[in-house]
Amino acid sequence: DEATQVPSGGRFKCGNMSKDSHYGSIVAGPQTSPRSTMASLKVVASVALLGAAVVLAVLIAGPSTSSLTMGTALMGTWTKQHGIGIDKEPYSAPMNLWMYWGPMTNKRFTDSGEHVRHVFKMGNIAGGEWRDPKFLHSLKGGLFNKLSSLCCTAMLFPPLEWDFLVVNPQQIIGQNIRAYVANGNTMIFTGGIISLEFINRYFYYQLEPADGNLDPGPFLRLPRFQGMTQEQHKVITDGTPSTEPAPKTLPQVGIEVTSVKKESLPSGTSVVYTSPYNSAVFLIKFCEAENPMNDPAAPLPPVKVLPRDCPIVAAQGRPCSCGNICYLGYDWRDAYPSRWDYALKSMVDVCSMVPPENANPSLLRQLAVVPEQSAEVMEKEEEETQANIEEKIKGPVEEAAAKEEEKERQADEGEKKEEVKETAAKEEEQEDIKEEVAKEVKAEMAAKEGEGEQGEEDKKAAAPVALSGKAKCVDCEGLEGFDEEEGCGPLCKLENLVGKLKA
C-alpha cells in the first residue's frame, strides 16, 4: 500500500482509489454518520421531555401538597412533636397549694386576686363568689392555727390591696405565722409595698423597695441559684411535665413590678430574677429553733435562726426547722396573660419543696401530717386511754383501800378483844359483887336470926308485963300483927313490911 499526503482540499489517494470526503472518505478528524446524529437527537429529546414532565408534575403537585399540609395543621393532627398530650400534661395546681382568700385580697372579677386565682384554676363559682376547700379566709381562725402545726403545704397570697393584718407580732397570731413557715411550709407573696411590709413585720426583716419604687428592668434569670437544691434548680431551668421552663427574662410592666434592693435581702436568700441593683423574684429560707432559755415550767416560743447557723444550733441539741418565703414583684393588675404567669407557676413548684433541714428524722416525726381518724376510731382510742388511766389509778387506790380495810379490820379486832376483856372484867366484877352481896346477906341473915332468938327470949321474959299492961304503938296504924306472923323469917317480914308501907 502506498499512501500519499493528504492535500489541503481534503482529498487523499490510496492506490488508484480516490473518493470524496462527503461520501465515505477518510479525513483527518472525527466524522459522524447521519444515523448516529439522529440517535443523539433522540436522546436529547427524551431527556428534555422527561425534565418537562418532572417540572410539570412538581407544578401540579405543589399546590395540592401545600393545601394538604395546611389542612392537616388546621385539623390539629399529630404533626407537631411538642405540646400538651404529646410531651406535656395539662396544668393543675399542686395538691398541697392553699390560697389566701381573705379581707386583704382584691377579689373582684377583674382585679389582681381573680387574675392570680385564674392562673391556678382554683375554686368553683357558687353564690356569686369563688369557693374552694383550700381557700383560707382568715389568719386568725382555727384552720390556720391547725395548718401552722403541720408540714409541707404552700400558701399563695394574691397582692395585698384591701386590708392589712395589724396584730402584735409577739402574740399567738404572729407566732403562728412564723411557725407555719418554720414547720416546713411556704408562704408565696405577690408584688406590692403591702406584701413587703407584711414580710418585714411578722418575720423581722428589713426589705427595701428599689429607689423611687421603680426599676425599669428587664429582670434576667440567673444561670445558677445560690442556696437552692439541684431539684429546685432543674424545675426553673428545665420545667416539669406540666410546666415550661421559667422565662429567661421578665419585663417591667409599666410601674406594676415592685423590686427589692439586693443589699437589703437577708442571709439565706436565693435570687432568681435580677437587675443590676434590685431583685424582682427571690426565695428566703426562714428557720426557727427551740429557745435556749426554754424551761418546762415556763415554756417560751421558738427563736429565729439564720440558715448558716443551723449546724451550730443542731450541735447544741436544738435542730433547726425551716421553710420558704417567696416573693414575686408583679401585682397582676393586667388582665392579659404574660411571662409572669409562667414564672409564678415555676416559683410555686420550687417553693413548695421541703428544705433539706427538715429531713431530720426527729423533725419529720414531729411535722408529719397525721391523717384524720374516724369518730369511731377516736372514740375507741379515748376509751382505751381512759381505761389505761383508770387502771393506773386503780392500782394505788386499791392498795390504799386494802390497807385501810386491813387497818379497820385490825382496829375492829382490837376493839372486839377490848370489849371481850371488858366484858370478862365486868363479869368477874359482877361475880365478885354477887359473892360479896351473898356473904353480906348471909351475915345479915345470921345476925338477924341471932337477934330473933334473943327477941323471943326477951318476949317470954316480958310477957307477964305485957299481959298486965299492954303498951300502945304510936303511928303504927296498919302495922298491927306485923311481928305476930308465925313461920315468917326476917326477910319475909321485911318484904311484908315494905308491901304494907307501899299500900
Secondary structure, 3 states (H helix, E strand, C coil): CCECCCCCCCCCEECCEECCCCCCCCCCCCCCCHHHHHHHHHHHHHHHHHHHHHHHHHHHHHHHHHHHHHHHHHHCCCCCCCCECCCECCCCCCCCEEEECCCCECCCCCCHHHHHHHHHCCCEEECCEEECCCEECCCCCHHHHHHCCCCCCEEEECCECCCCCCCCCCCHHHHHHHHHHHCCCEEEEECCHHHHHHHHHHHCCCCCECHHHCCCCCEEECCCCCCCCHHHHHHHHHCECCECCCCCEECCCCCCECCEEHHHCCCCEEEEEECCCEEEEEEEEEEEECCCCCECCECCCCEEECHHHHHHHHHCCCCCEEEEEEEECECCCCCCCCHHHHHHHHHHHHHCCCCHHHHCHHHHHHHCCCCCCCHHHHHHHHHHHHHHHHHHHHHHHHHHHHHHHHHHHHHHHHHHHHHHHHHHHHHHHHHHHHHHHHHHHHHHHHHHHHHHHHHHHHHHHHHHHHHHCCCCCCCCCCCCCCCCCCCCCHHHHHHHHHHHHHC
